Amino acid sequence: MVSNRSVIMRKPLLVIQGIFFCFLFHAHGQKTDSLQKLLHLAKEDSSKVLLYYEYGEALENNDADSAVYYYQKGKELAEKIGFKKGIGAFASHYIVILNNRGEFKEALKIAKEALDIYKISGDKKDLAVAYLNVGSEWQYLSDFGLAADHYLLAKKMAEETGDKRLQRITNNNLASVFIELHDYEKGRQYAEKSLLIAKELKNDYAISSSMYNIATANIHLKKYDTALALYKEIEAIGNKTADDILLLDGWLGMADAYSALHKHAAAEEYYNKVISFSKTKNTPEYEMYACMGMADLLLKTGNFATAEKYINEGVELAQKLETKLELKDLYLKASLLNEKRGNATVALAYRQKFEMLNDSIVGEKSKNLVSNLEAKYEFEKNESTIKQLTAENKIHELSISRKNILNYILIGSAAALLIISLLSYRNYKHKQKLQQQRIAELETEKQLAATEAVLKGEEKERTRLAKDLHDGLGGMLSGIKFSFQTMKGNLIMTPDNAQAFERSMDMLDSSIKEMRRVAHNMMPEALVKFGLDTALKDFCNDINKSGALQVSYQSIGLENAAIEQTTSITIFRIVQELINNTMKHAAAKHAIVQVTKSDENISITVEDNGKGFNTTILNHSKGIGWTNIQSRVEYLKGKLDVRSEPGKGTSVLIELKA
């Protein structure tokens, strides 16, 4: 069993703090007294705002209240001098404090306010940071669809600005979203993208956090040895950089991996190492996770007494940290522990605490469960009265009654919990499915936008080249031909020279015709001037004149149809590519091109009497021509159907929305 700890709980990995003013102090070891002196000397301007934030950040780990005080001072000064970016930067710092307190809704409100400010006053890098922070808060609140929406927006802006650091963080945060959605393979893929960028940046902490998500995904994919190797790498980086957090990440991950591999002694060694080190370095969050891991390990091995000790220590730490998610899980562990030890009353009390805390987090109340727990409470209150009765028969009867009532309550509670669990699981799976669909739609939209840009760029370049060939090179060749004709009248040539001159003129004529044919194919004038129907008709006639293939063209409802130019060009290119494929590969003598427009639909049919082929090879085709056809059909959101058999020709049907 893997520890309940997950990437979403690693708050510093998700939130971006004060990115746009990090030029002030690069050294994390800058002493607070030096910052304080600078604050006293600084003028009331934007630099002092940033100093307030920097000083608060230096105090944050040891004195959160003082950090909040200086963050507030920075915000007040920013508002006073109208420093909009400074007002927005307040959120990047203050939400870290709120997240550590578990006040995610308040953190979300402040992160949204910063996003609104940056939409007006910030650049794309500021917006990317703001979208990341809002997405992080949605992730803490378990709305992974909204989290992914904001991360993808941040990713887009990070890519537009070329900011590798933000690209890495967005990929890593998307990895954690997919891990939370139990799509561990996709989570690992995003984390691996993040790791590539981290290595390019040569940032040890970034490399470690990316490897942490890859390792987490591998744990869930039951690739325990691979995960263990990554955690050891994180430990090595922590030793190299003397970074306590990275050491704790590595040790805690190694303990989880050893536990999953049933290497209990090794897992216990590293959990104890984390607990001891956390106490020395004052990192109670890691101590709490290690206590949870130790409790799971000891429950598996049946050491209930020691498991209870670690559960109690974990509860104390979770209460101190005000982290409800972990406290809820610890209450559940305590309930399971006491159930295994036969302490039904204590188990039920911890189950009540678990349910109450779970309700406060999720916002879903169970009336049946509360009623049963209240009945149990009333029963235990009356237990003292039962003990005071002296008559043995009466005591015996009441004891039997008590056992029956307890059994009824336990059965009722179990039934209620089962029903609630089934309903919660069904709702969770439905929500998860909707979130994954939304993320898939966003990725598809991004791919279509990229395809559209490529196709438009391609057509623009075709048009430019066609114009340059026709107007530039065509004009020059025609001028050369005119000059030669003029020279001919002024020269006296032998019969052989005259014959050679005529052959050269014929070759020049052929070159001019070929150049015009190429320019016409790149961007037919008929398509621009007279529309799709005329352009397709001319194209088929040109093929017929060449003698390479006899093409019969038919159109229905297309002659006077108004079709958007980009769509017309795309359809023309599809037909052009299909006929070219027929001439190259089909060994056909005849082909039919039929285009029909009805209402909002356009259907295209291209058939030939060639040698045909097995259509399964299209699934593995790497040819540029077929890829271009598929891309253009997808861009127009159409459907493509290819039917062919060896020796029976080929039929391609495409249906599009006009």
DOSETI-963717 format. One line per field, with one value per residue (C-alpha): x, y, z; residue number from 0; residue in one letter. Coordinates in steps of 0.001 Angstrom, whole numbers. Layout:
<atoms>
X = [X,...]
Y = [Y,...]
Z = [Z,...]
num = [NUM,...]
residuo = [A,...]
</atoms>
This chain:
<atoms>
X = [0,1427,1314,-1620,798,411,1872,-1062,-56,3370,2241,5556,5689,2467,2463,4771,6037,7083,8535,8838,11013,13431,16308,16575,18158,19402,20942,18446,20868,20548,20291,17095,18966,20516,17040,15739,18497,17638,13980,14864,16981,14608,12413,8640,8681,8230,11640,10506,7335,9498,11769,8756,7806,11383,11714,8377,9469,12679,10552,7880,9215,9934,7421,4360,2540,5451,5663,1968,2575,5297,3272,416,2837,4044,499,-486,2509,1793,-1822,-619,1798,-429,2048,-342,2168,3127,-530,-767,2487,931,-1206,1792,3195,134,-1498,1489,624,-3072,-2307,-151,-3152,-5500,-7507,-7746,-10987,-9558,-6327,-8374,-10191,-6891,-5274,-8261,-7926,-4266,-5263,-7772,-5033,-2552,-5176,-5121,-1585,596,2478,2155,4698,2747,-456,1168,2145,-1366,-3035,-681,-1585,-5355,-5000,-3093,-5878,-8494,-6297,-6156,-9972,-10049,-11601,-9084,-10965,-10679,-7112,-6193,-7964,-5793,-2595,-3131,-3645,-440,1350,209,1548,4773,5335,4493,7034,9587,9880,11372,10994,7241,6899,8507,6255,3046,3999,4825,1530,-429,1373,97,-3472,-3448,-1963,-4846,-7275,-5590,-4394,-895,541,-395,792,4164,4364,3824,6348,8904,8403,8982,12156,13608,13203,14557,17713,18021,17776,20315,18143,18581,15366,13354,14911,14024,10403,9882,11443,9213,6058,7516,8317,4813,3237,5524,4535,875,1824,3511,6930,8392,12039,11966,10357,12937,15807,14320,13892,17556,18515,16504,18380,21707,20754,19731,23142,24934,23006,22608,18859,16955,13621,15059,16634,13276,11537,14021,13873,10095,9688,12211,10296,7025,8716,10283,6901,5250,8047,7335,10862,9562,12888,14222,10919,10943,14571,13770,10507,12441,15159,12552,10983,14341,15555,12209,12372,15897,15038,11541,9648,6535,4731,7291,7259,3472,3706,6370,4139,1300,3607,4872,1294,371,3496,2840,-826,274,2696,184,2158,-946,499,3326,980,-1281,1703,2503,-1169,-1455,1745,430,-2919,-1113,998,-1979,-3930,-957,-588,-4380,-4282,-7711,-7073,-4300,-6144,-9171,-6997,-5377,-8810,-9719,-6485,-7269,-10772,-9424,-6766,-9284,-11631,-8845,-8104,-11782,-12361,-15718,-16624,-13321,-13410,-16881,-15784,-12877,-15192,-17482,-14549,-13555,-17070,-17564,-14245,-14875,-18254,-16626,-14167,-16431,-19635,-21835,-23778,-25142,-28330,-28553,-24968,-25339,-28561,-26871,-23890,-26222,-28070,-24736,-23890,-27221,-26637,-23192,-24643,-27143,-24447,-23616,-27246,-27107,-24061,-25921,-28647,-28153,-30523,-28557,-31455,-32082,-28357,-28332,-31382,-29981,-26607,-28324,-30373,-27220,-25476,-28482,-28712,-24970,-25276,-28207,-26324,-23175,-25166,-27097,-23899,-22175,-25147,-25305,-21553,-21767,-24596,-22792,-19538,-21237,-22988,-19803,-17796,-20333,-20378,-16586,-16169,-18711,-16966,-13585,-14864,-16190,-12898,-10879,-13204,-12744,-8961,-9016,-11194,-8744,-5829,-7774,-8628,-4962,-3979,-6649,-5439,-1893,-3139,-5082,-1987,109,-2490,-2993,750,1169,-1501,-82,3360,1903,141,3329,5437,2803,2702,6507,6731,3983,4738,8474,10010,7235,7762,11527,11197,8679,11080,13927,11741,10869,14571,15491,12753,14081,17650,16561,15528,18924,21145,22362,22672,23639,20851,22269,22439,18915,17632,19401,17985,14425,14925,16069,12974,10764,12493,11945,8227,8019,9735,7268,4315,5723,6377,2780,1465,3394,2188,-1371,-1182,195,-2686,-5175,-6458,-9831,-10202,-9650,-11630,-14433,-14751,-14291,-16506,-14661,-11226,-11985,-13383,-10221,-7997,-9726,-9591,-5836,-5337,-7354,-5238,-2030,-3184,-2003,-5550,-9123,-11047,-14826,-15895,-19451,-20792,-24248,-25383,-21880,-22074,-23503,-22714,-21032,-18165,-15612,-12261,-10170,-12620,-12557,-8758,-8653,-11199,-9271,-6025,-7725,-9025,-5675,-3787,-6218,-5921,-2115,-2106,-4276,-1815,1229,70,-3210,-2217,-5774,-7148,-10325,-11340,-14475,-14539,-17953,-18639,-22134,-23382,-26703,-27800,-24798,-23011,-20443,-19577,-16581,-16215,-13087,-13146,-10778,-10579,-6971,-5284,-6597,-4863,-5381,-6679,-5055,-1710,-3087,-2893,890,1390,4102,3638,3333,465,-1855,-942,-1830,-5238,-6008,-4882,-7066,-10136,-9600,-9187,-12611,-14008,-15005,-15279,-13044,-13978,-11638,-12809,-10520,-9496,-6646,-7799,-11089,-10121,-10446,-13279,-12728,-15745,-15319,-18198,-17733,-19687,-19800]
Y = [0,3370,6294,8683,11523,12909,15671,18019,18176,19481,23095,24779,22781,24357,28042,30529,33182,36648,35723,39163,40780,37964,40110,41904,39077,35906,34438,32661,33038,36838,37790,39367,42140,43266,43383,45325,47940,48296,48803,51673,53327,52749,55513,55150,53691,50379,49111,49377,47414,44590,44811,44393,41215,39918,40527,38831,35834,35562,35441,33113,29741,30789,33567,33449,36259,38659,37634,38499,41882,42803,41466,43752,46697,46038,45909,49150,50989,49558,50830,54223,54781,53045,50200,47684,44866,45291,44882,41722,40355,40421,37427,35314,35630,35689,32611,30508,31404,30694,27344,26289,27060,25110,28267,27418,29308,32572,31898,31327,34656,36548,34702,35642,39300,39230,37651,40479,43041,41373,41137,44949,45864,42788,41189,37577,36354,37973,36411,32995,33221,34385,31562,29072,30325,30251,26749,25643,26793,24949,21868,22172,22380,19190,20805,19332,20445,24144,23574,22080,24960,27520,25459,25113,28890,29425,26875,28688,32032,30482,28995,32317,34165,31360,31226,27781,28040,28609,25924,23441,24386,24192,20747,19583,20914,19267,16052,16324,16935,13762,11810,13041,11927,8484,8881,7969,7342,10822,12302,10664,11985,15600,15146,13800,16929,18994,17033,17642,21410,21259,19541,22169,24870,22980,23674,21007,21828,21807,18473,17006,18205,16827,13493,13444,13455,10790,8638,9163,8060,5008,4048,3956,2120,-487,266,369,-225,2624,4928,3921,4794,8274,8907,7959,10519,13161,12225,12583,16070,16997,15896,17809,21049,20665,21171,19748,19628,17584,15157,14727,14240,11531,9700,9837,8583,5781,4738,4597,2541,95,-276,-1093,-3627,-5245,-4392,-3406,-2983,-574,1357,1679,2879,5743,6726,7024,8987,11496,11824,12438,14912,16769,17372,18778,21020,22010,20596,19182,18509,15826,14406,14048,12228,9890,9101,8278,6013,4272,3726,2094,-84,-1239,-1920,-4227,-6083,-6330,-4178,-2358,-868,967,1890,3628,5667,6969,7674,9770,11681,12260,13541,15976,17305,17557,19540,21854,22355,22755,20404,18814,16322,14528,14757,13118,10241,9784,9529,6827,4932,5165,3807,864,160,-17,-2093,-4654,-4626,-5236,-1780,-1138,1888,3691,2708,4223,7420,7864,7035,9834,12269,11138,11597,14994,16295,14779,16538,19858,19398,17991,19755,16640,15682,12225,12426,8657,8417,11340,9835,6491,8156,10242,7068,5505,8543,8309,4600,5172,7915,5406,2785,4186,3745,80,-496,870,-1764,-4472,-7201,-9861,-10757,-7127,-6584,-9678,-8487,-5000,-6400,-8469,-5426,-3309,-5824,-5969,-2179,-1946,-4568,-2728,553,-949,-2696,504,2566,87,75,3879,4140,1629,3555,6878,5419,3996,7306,9298,6951,7203,11015,11125,8898,10977,14217,12700,11617,15124,16688,14343,15061,18798,18449,16303,18932,21682,19670,18944,22644,23513,20941,22238,25804,24690,22828,25909,28083,25615,25337,29104,29658,27032,28601,32076,30864,29043,32264,34309,31825,31532,35327,35564,32838,34266,37985,37853,34858,34680,38307,37835,34765,36540,39496,37165,35556,38997,39973,36771,37355,40890,39603,36997,39690,41417,38332,36398,32720,29552,26966,24894,27886,28922,25428,25471,28932,27698,24706,27079,29233,26121,25127,28647,28420,25066,26552,29440,27038,24749,27728,28933,25408,25189,28653,27712,24506,26396,28887,28564,31952,30350,29463,33054,34705,32262,29931,26295,24720,26381,25665,21938,21764,23398,21108,17966,19275,19915,16321,15054,17120,15696,12175,10755,10003,10527,12354,12816,15819,16271,18916,19288,22490,23947,26301,29338,28272,30802,28978,30681,31037,29115,26192,26337,26250,23348,21305,22036,20819,17630,16771,17720,15432,12508,12718,12995,9843,8082,8983,7973,4728,3400,2656,3727,4792,6512,8465,10284,13460,14371,17342,17858,20744,20515,22853,23093,19944,19262,15732,14852,11527,10474,7021,5225,1869,1251,-1688,-918,-1723,-2996,20,-1153,188,3737,3293,3062,5417,8018,9659,13436,13356,11173,13091,16377,14978,13837,17165,19158,16970,17287,21056,21225,18874,16379,12600,10502,7037,5020,1815,-299,-3884,-5216,-5341,-3497,168,2794,5018,7951,9693,12905,14681,18250,21036,23992]
Z = [0,-1025,1389,1066,384,-3163,-5302,-4715,-1043,-2025,-1943,-2902,-6167,-7432,-6540,-8258,-5866,-6986,-10364,-11951,-9288,-8561,-9839,-6507,-4499,-6118,-2982,-762,2123,2181,5833,7088,8895,5583,4030,7002,6613,2942,3876,6193,3504,561,-877,-1096,-4616,-6426,-5229,-1622,-2434,-3733,-682,1612,-260,-262,3481,4173,2103,4163,7350,5974,7160,10742,11436,9179,11020,10514,6877,6424,8096,5577,2648,3733,4025,491,-844,962,-513,-3987,-3758,-2512,-5443,-8035,-8690,-10277,-10679,-7042,-6022,-8111,-6641,-3171,-4175,-5237,-1706,512,-1047,92,3703,3114,1472,4420,6621,4348,3476,-208,-995,342,-1586,-4765,-4286,-3945,-6869,-9072,-8053,-9126,-12459,-13086,-12397,-14763,-17525,-17557,-16472,-16918,-19772,-20929,-18391,-15536,-16874,-17117,-13428,-12457,-14412,-12747,-9277,-9941,-11406,-8317,-6010,-8097,-7837,-4038,-4119,-6252,-9343,-11754,-14885,-13960,-12787,-16173,-18019,-16244,-16571,-20335,-20652,-18674,-20897,-24056,-22799,-21543,-25019,-26721,-24552,-24822,-21030,-20395,-16608,-16844,-19526,-17156,-14249,-16325,-17652,-14129,-12724,-15555,-14656,-11086,-12378,-14465,-11559,-9379,-12130,-12043,-15637,-14527,-17989,-19245,-15942,-16468,-20048,-18919,-16089,-18576,-20751,-17620,-16849,-20337,-19892,-16322,-17587,-20320,-17622,-15454,-12416,-9731,-7885,-11123,-12113,-8728,-8712,-12244,-11297,-8201,-10378,-12695,-9666,-8217,-11513,-11627,-8072,-9159,-12366,-10103,-11576,-8094,-9025,-11553,-8975,-6367,-8735,-9320,-5588,-5108,-7773,-5894,-2713,-4561,-5802,-2258,-969,-3729,-3184,597,59,3034,1179,-1681,795,2516,-867,-1792,1542,1811,-1767,-1174,1944,-60,-2805,-341,1369,-1974,-2670,742,1917,5318,7108,4449,4392,8194,8146,5733,7446,10735,8928,7667,11136,12840,10187,10103,13849,13494,10519,11731,8741,10430,7144,6194,9713,9409,6046,7438,10439,8009,6002,9145,10306,6975,7131,10702,9985,7160,9420,12287,14763,16002,19187,17396,14528,17068,18333,14847,14071,17256,16385,12853,14200,16500,13611,11235,13840,14346,10580,10177,7193,7012,4208,6092,9422,7808,6496,9900,11570,9050,9825,13552,12923,10892,13515,16370,14259,13728,17472,18286,19860,18174,20314,19680,15982,15662,17422,14983,12072,13293,13346,9858,8465,10096,8784,5360,5255,6115,3244,559,1719,1635,4774,5536,7621,8102,9305,11717,13098,13711,15380,17556,18552,19446,21579,23411,23972,25501,27741,29155,29715,33179,34203,33204,35430,38471,38311,40929,39862,37940,35653,34835,34083,31878,29931,29496,28350,25673,24666,24515,22262,19970,19769,19059,16324,14755,14891,13385,10646,9911,9870,7575,5191,5190,4575,1739,44,503,-789,-3893,-4642,-4013,-6226,-9042,-8839,-8673,-11752,-13681,-12755,-13573,-16995,-17744,-16664,-18873,-21819,-21278,-21169,-24326,-26075,-25139,-26504,-29728,-30150,-29751,-32397,-34825,-34309,-35148,-38261,-39381,-39019,-41066,-43862,-44099,-44117,-46832,-49067,-48498,-49561,-52606,-53674,-53264,-55237,-57975,-58330,-58380,-61037,-63237,-62939,-62368,-64078,-66675,-67642,-67910,-70146,-72383,-72659,-73602,-76280,-77741,-77786,-79608,-82200,-82756,-83102,-85626,-88102,-87802,-88116,-91134,-90176,-91936,-92382,-89491,-87183,-88160,-87350,-83949,-83260,-83985,-81669,-78931,-79449,-79205,-75959,-74600,-75495,-73701,-70627,-70533,-70816,-68062,-65773,-66282,-65622,-62343,-61264,-62197,-60098,-57114,-57116,-60008,-61141,-61846,-58145,-57029,-59851,-60670,-57675,-56747,-59439,-62357,-60812,-60389,-63929,-65357,-63285,-64608,-68192,-67836,-66643,-69628,-72060,-70585,-71488,-68164,-66985,-68226,-65504,-65571,-63442,-62120,-59727,-58156,-56465,-56649,-59620,-57810,-54250,-51938,-50224,-47976,-49810,-47230,-47477,-51302,-51399,-48933,-50982,-54199,-52594,-51353,-54861,-56409,-53995,-54533,-58351,-58075,-55904,-58534,-61314,-59239,-57650,-59109,-62751,-63599,-66993,-65827,-62751,-61567,-59452,-58045,-55721,-54280,-52125,-50280,-47467,-45119,-46344,-49059,-50194,-52377,-54195,-56126,-57765,-60149,-61969,-60933,-59247,-55752,-52437,-48890,-46915,-43658,-44905,-44497,-40706,-40993,-43955,-43490,-46897,-46953,-49494,-47424,-44236,-45991,-47014,-43454,-41955,-44327,-43666,-39898,-40251,-41965,-39265,-41942,-42238,-44509,-45839,-48098,-49758,-51918,-52643,-54781,-58405,-57758,-57878,-55144,-53882,-51478,-49890,-47876,-46083,-44838,-43161,-45553]
num = [0,1,2,3,4,5,6,7,8,9,10,11,12,13,14,15,16,17,18,19,20,21,22,23,24,25,26,27,28,29,30,31,32,33,34,35,36,37,38,39,40,41,42,43,44,45,46,47,48,49,50,51,52,53,54,55,56,57,58,59,60,61,62,63,64,65,66,67,68,69,70,71,72,73,74,75,76,77,78,79,80,81,82,83,84,85,86,87,88,89,90,91,92,93,94,95,96,97,98,99,100,101,102,103,104,105,106,107,108,109,110,111,112,113,114,115,116,117,118,119,120,121,122,123,124,125,126,127,128,129,130,131,132,133,134,135,136,137,138,139,140,141,142,143,144,145,146,147,148,149,150,151,152,153,154,155,156,157,158,159,160,161,162,163,164,165,166,167,168,169,170,171,172,173,174,175,176,177,178,179,180,181,182,183,184,185,186,187,188,189,190,191,192,193,194,195,196,197,198,199,200,201,202,203,204,205,206,207,208,209,210,211,212,213,214,215,216,217,218,219,220,221,222,223,224,225,226,227,228,229,230,231,232,233,234,235,236,237,238,239,240,241,242,243,244,245,246,247,248,249,250,251,252,253,254,255,256,257,258,259,260,261,262,263,264,265,266,267,268,269,270,271,272,273,274,275,276,277,278,279,280,281,282,283,284,285,286,287,288,289,290,291,292,293,294,295,296,297,298,299,300,301,302,303,304,305,306,307,308,309,310,311,312,313,314,315,316,317,318,319,320,321,322,323,324,325,326,327,328,329,330,331,332,333,334,335,336,337,338,339,340,341,342,343,344,345,346,347,348,349,350,351,352,353,354,355,356,357,358,359,360,361,362,363,364,365,366,367,368,369,370,371,372,373,374,375,376,377,378,379,380,381,382,383,384,385,386,387,388,389,390,391,392,393,394,395,396,397,398,399,400,401,402,403,404,405,406,407,408,409,410,411,412,413,414,415,416,417,418,419,420,421,422,423,424,425,426,427,428,429,430,431,432,433,434,435,436,437,438,439,440,441,442,443,444,445,446,447,448,449,450,451,452,453,454,455,456,457,458,459,460,461,462,463,464,465,466,467,468,469,470,471,472,473,474,475,476,477,478,479,480,481,482,483,484,485,486,487,488,489,490,491,492,493,494,495,496,497,498,499,500,501,502,503,504,505,506,507,508,509,510,511,512,513,514,515,516,517,518,519,520,521,522,523,524,525,526,527,528,529,530,531,532,533,534,535,536,537,538,539,540,541,542,543,544,545,546,547,548,549,550,551,552,553,554,555,556,557,558,559,560,561,562,563,564,565,566,567,568,569,570,571,572,573,574,575,576,577,578,579,580,581,582,583,584,585,586,587,588,589,590,591,592,593,594,595,596,597,598,599,600,601,602,603,604,605,606,607,608,609,610,611,612,613,614,615,616,617,618,619,620,621,622,623,624,625,626,627,628,629,630,631,632,633,634,635,636,637,638,639,640,641,642,643,644,645,646,647,648,649,650,651,652,653,654,655,656,657]
residuo = [M,V,S,N,R,S,V,I,M,R,K,P,L,L,V,I,Q,G,I,F,F,C,F,L,F,H,A,H,G,Q,K,T,D,S,L,Q,K,L,L,H,L,A,K,E,D,S,S,K,V,L,L,Y,Y,E,Y,G,E,A,L,E,N,N,D,A,D,S,A,V,Y,Y,Y,Q,K,G,K,E,L,A,E,K,I,G,F,K,K,G,I,G,A,F,A,S,H,Y,I,V,I,L,N,N,R,G,E,F,K,E,A,L,K,I,A,K,E,A,L,D,I,Y,K,I,S,G,D,K,K,D,L,A,V,A,Y,L,N,V,G,S,E,W,Q,Y,L,S,D,F,G,L,A,A,D,H,Y,L,L,A,K,K,M,A,E,E,T,G,D,K,R,L,Q,R,I,T,N,N,N,L,A,S,V,F,I,E,L,H,D,Y,E,K,G,R,Q,Y,A,E,K,S,L,L,I,A,K,E,L,K,N,D,Y,A,I,S,S,S,M,Y,N,I,A,T,A,N,I,H,L,K,K,Y,D,T,A,L,A,L,Y,K,E,I,E,A,I,G,N,K,T,A,D,D,I,L,L,L,D,G,W,L,G,M,A,D,A,Y,S,A,L,H,K,H,A,A,A,E,E,Y,Y,N,K,V,I,S,F,S,K,T,K,N,T,P,E,Y,E,M,Y,A,C,M,G,M,A,D,L,L,L,K,T,G,N,F,A,T,A,E,K,Y,I,N,E,G,V,E,L,A,Q,K,L,E,T,K,L,E,L,K,D,L,Y,L,K,A,S,L,L,N,E,K,R,G,N,A,T,V,A,L,A,Y,R,Q,K,F,E,M,L,N,D,S,I,V,G,E,K,S,K,N,L,V,S,N,L,E,A,K,Y,E,F,E,K,N,E,S,T,I,K,Q,L,T,A,E,N,K,I,H,E,L,S,I,S,R,K,N,I,L,N,Y,I,L,I,G,S,A,A,A,L,L,I,I,S,L,L,S,Y,R,N,Y,K,H,K,Q,K,L,Q,Q,Q,R,I,A,E,L,E,T,E,K,Q,L,A,A,T,E,A,V,L,K,G,E,E,K,E,R,T,R,L,A,K,D,L,H,D,G,L,G,G,M,L,S,G,I,K,F,S,F,Q,T,M,K,G,N,L,I,M,T,P,D,N,A,Q,A,F,E,R,S,M,D,M,L,D,S,S,I,K,E,M,R,R,V,A,H,N,M,M,P,E,A,L,V,K,F,G,L,D,T,A,L,K,D,F,C,N,D,I,N,K,S,G,A,L,Q,V,S,Y,Q,S,I,G,L,E,N,A,A,I,E,Q,T,T,S,I,T,I,F,R,I,V,Q,E,L,I,N,N,T,M,K,H,A,A,A,K,H,A,I,V,Q,V,T,K,S,D,E,N,I,S,I,T,V,E,D,N,G,K,G,F,N,T,T,I,L,N,H,S,K,G,I,G,W,T,N,I,Q,S,R,V,E,Y,L,K,G,K,L,D,V,R,S,E,P,G,K,G,T,S,V,L,I,E,L,K,A]
</atoms>
